[in-house]
Amino acid sequence: MRYHIVVHGSVQGVGFRQFTLQTAKKHHLSGWVRNRSDGAVEMNVQGDHFNIDPFLEEIKKGNDLSKVEDVITTKKQNEDDESTFKIVY
């Protein structure tokens, strides 16, 4: 399964991308995360739905410094078979 996810709230400048990277690795997911110019954080996440569901629950809570207001998820086709999760700029 692959999802495009956009997280709105106070999620830039608070270590949210690093939190996302660590959380994705913990749940054995691949993909990427990046800041958007509108203040949101977006990501593409790929993996088994048994791993994506708990990942999403953690992302919705955020880290200690962030304040997640909204999480928009869109299911996508598997585009490529990424093997890692990374922060992109």
C-alpha positions in Angstrom: 0.0 0.0 0.0 1.1 3.6 -0.7 -0.3 6.8 0.7 0.3 10.4 0.1 -0.1 12.2 3.4 -0.3 16.0 4.2 0.0 17.1 7.8 -1.2 20.6 8.7 -0.5 22.5 12.0 2.6 23.5 13.8 4.8 20.9 12.1 7.8 22.8 10.7 10.8 23.9 12.7 9.9 21.4 15.5 11.7 18.2 14.4 8.6 16.7 12.8 10.4 15.4 9.7 13.0 13.6 11.8 10.1 12.3 14.0 8.4 11.0 10.8 11.7 9.4 9.6 12.2 7.6 12.9 8.6 6.5 13.1 8.6 5.2 9.5 11.8 3.2 10.2 10.3 1.8 13.4 7.3 0.5 11.4 9.5 -0.8 8.5 8.0 1.6 5.9 9.6 3.2 2.9 9.1 6.6 1.2 9.9 10.2 1.8 8.9 13.3 3.8 9.4 17.0 3.1 8.3 20.5 4.2 5.9 22.4 1.9 6.0 26.1 1.3 2.5 26.5 2.8 3.7 25.3 6.3 2.5 21.7 6.0 4.6 18.6 5.8 3.9 16.0 3.1 5.0 12.5 2.7 4.7 9.4 0.6 4.6 6.2 2.6 4.7 2.6 1.3 4.4 -0.6 3.2 2.0 -3.2 4.6 -1.2 -1.8 5.9 -0.5 -3.6 9.3 2.5 -1.2 9.6 0.9 1.9 8.0 -2.0 2.1 10.4 0.0 2.4 13.6 2.4 4.8 11.8 -0.6 7.0 11.0 -1.7 7.0 14.6 1.7 8.2 15.7 1.8 10.9 13.0 -1.6 12.2 14.1 -0.3 12.6 17.6 3.0 14.2 16.5 6.1 14.7 18.6 6.4 16.7 21.8 7.0 20.1 20.0 4.5 19.8 17.2 0.8 20.5 17.1 -1.0 18.4 14.4 -4.3 19.9 13.4 -5.2 17.9 10.3 -3.9 14.8 8.5 -5.1 14.2 4.9 -4.4 10.8 3.5 -4.8 9.7 -0.1 -4.3 6.1 -1.2 -2.1 5.8 -4.3 -0.8 3.2 -6.6 2.6 1.7 -5.8 4.8 3.8 -8.0 8.2 2.3 -7.3 9.7 -0.1 -4.9 11.6 2.2 -2.5 13.7 0.4 0.1 14.3 3.2 2.5 12.6 6.2 4.1 14.3 9.6 3.7 13.9 13.3 4.2 13.9 15.2 0.9 14.4 18.9 0.4 
